Amino acid sequence: MGRTVINDRDLHTMISALLESDQHPSADINITNATPLAEGGLELTSLDLVRLFVGMEEQLGVELEDAAMFETDFDTVADIVGMVRSSVERSPPDAA
């Protein structure tokens, strides 16, 4: 069985749902790859980003790469999408 393919829209929906579950004030913003993560966009703090990453790991069943999280400047949603997509592509296929 192959890897799960995740498109940008699925990741945008996941980000919105995770923000909503944390009752984040920006949960109702229409998210695109160009959406800023900080000022003028989602207004995320570093703690919000960590919560988002943990939630995505749990929902996707993958471990996001620590090096990518610490070495990437996360400015827009596209930065998160790229990191998540890279981690999913590098994860082993499901054994099911």
PEVENDA-V721549 format. One record per run of one state. SS is the DSSP state (A for helix, B for strand, O for the rest). FROM is the first residue (numbers start at 0). TO is the last residue. Records with the same first field share a line. If there is no record, write none. Layout:
BEGIN
SS: FROM-TO ; FROM-TO
END
This chain:
BEGIN
O: 0-6 ; 21-34 ; 36-44 ; 60-64 ; 71-74 ; 90-95
A: 7-20 ; 45-59 ; 65-70 ; 76-89
B: 35-35 ; 75-75
END
